[in-house]
Amino acid sequence: MKEIAGQLDATGMRMALVVSRFNSFFTEQLVKGAADCFVRHGGKEEDLTLVRVPGANEVPQVAQKLAATGAYQAVVALGAVIQGATPHAELINGTVARALSKIALDTGVPVLNGIVCAQNLEQAIERAGTKHGNKGWDAVMAAIETVSVLRAI
């Protein structure tokens, strides 16, 4: 049996991070985790592009534009959507997740979803760098491995 597996090596990789300014208390921690992961796995800071957008809802359009340029091997979406008293957060999370998947399939560029979807502030804090890790780090790690797998195929 032939097995194809990705390597966790970002050497020579160019990646874009699209980050929501909304809930910046959380998103800035996600950016730090994402950048740290990229550099620790051999990527160069100058090969990492950070693009800021107003909120999670604006992330897919910018991610699509970045993926279509052909300048990046991966695009990572970062944000924090916290459930309130209305179903608004649930609607945003579903819409954004579907859009990011479609962009990846349409362009062939991995587009990873690093948007924290939390029921409350405590969950958001846990996913932005405390006991549940850092979703920014996790998304970049998945992006590095996915790019590697696609190269190997």
N, C-alpha and C positions, 0 to 999 in steps of 0.2 A: 504494500500500500504506500502510495506517495502522499506525504503530508506537506502542506504549505503552512508555515507559521510566520508571523511577523516578528520583527526585532524591535526592541525599544531603543532605537537610535535615531535621533533627530538631526544628525550631522548632514549639513547641506539642504535641509528642509526649510521651506518658506511657509509660514503659517500666518493666518489673520485671525484676530480675536475681535468679535463684534460684541460690545458690552453696553448694556442698558445703564443709563445714568439714574433711572428711577431705583430707589432703594440702594443708593450708593454706599451706605454703611456696609451692606453685604457684598455688592458687586466689586468693590475695590479689593476685598479679601479674595474674591474669586480670581480677579486679575493677577494678584500677587502669586496665588497658588499656580495659576496657569503658566505664568512667565517662569517661575521657579522650576516647574516640571520640564518645560521646554529646554531651558539652559542646562539643567542637571542631566538631561539625556542627550547632550551634544549639540543642541541648537545654539545659534548665535543670536544675541539680542537684536542685532540689526536685521535679522531675517524674520523677526516677529513684528507684525503690524497691528496696532491697536486702533480700532475705529469705535467711536462712541455714538450712540443713538439715544433718543429720549427715553424709550421704554421697550419692554419685551416685544410688543406688537410691531415695532419698527425693525426688529432684528432680521426677520426673513428677507425683506426686500434688499437690505444692504448685504446680507450674506449671499444672496443670489448674484448681485452685481460683482462682488469680490470673486466668487467661484467662477463666474463667466469670463473674468479677465485672463485666466490661465496663468496668473502670476503666483498662485499659491497652491501648494499640494494639499492643504486642508484649511477649513474655516471652522472656528469654534465659537459658538454662541454662548454668551454669559449674561445672566440676569438673575433676578429674584422676584418671584411672584408669590405673594402671601395672601392666603384666603382671608376674606373679610366676611361681612354679614350677608353678602350677595354672591351669586354664582359667577361673578365677573372673572375671578382668577381662574376658575375651572375652564371657562370659555377661552381665555387667552392661552392658557397652557396647552390645551388641545389643538387650537388653531396653529400656534407657533410650532409645536412638535410635528404636526402633519406637514406644514410648509417646509421645515428644515429637511425632513426626509425626502420630500419631493425634489427639492433643490439638489440634493446629493445624487439622487437617481437621474435627474435630468441632465446634470452637468458632468457626472462622473467624478466629481471632487468630493471627498469625504466632508460632510458638514455635521459636526458633533453638537449635540444639545447639552450644554452645561448650565442650563437655566434651573435654578433651585425652585422647586414647586413645594411650598410649605403650607401647612395648615395654620401655623402661628409663628410668632417671632422666635420662640425657643427652637423650633425645628429649623428655621432659617439660619439661626446662629450656629446650630450643630452642623449644618451642611456647608457652611462658609469658613470652615477651618477649625472646628473644635472636635467633639467626640465622634462625629460621623465623617471626619475627614474634610476635604475641600473639593467641592464638585468641579471647580476650575481645573485643579490638578488632574482629577479623574478624567475629565473630558479631553484634555491635552494628551494624556497618556493613551487614551483610546484612539485619538487622532493619529498619533505617532505610529501605533501598532497597525492601524487600518491602512495608512499610507504604505507601510512596509509590506503588508500582505498584498495590496494591489500591485506594488512593484514586482513582487515575487511571482504573481500570476502572469 
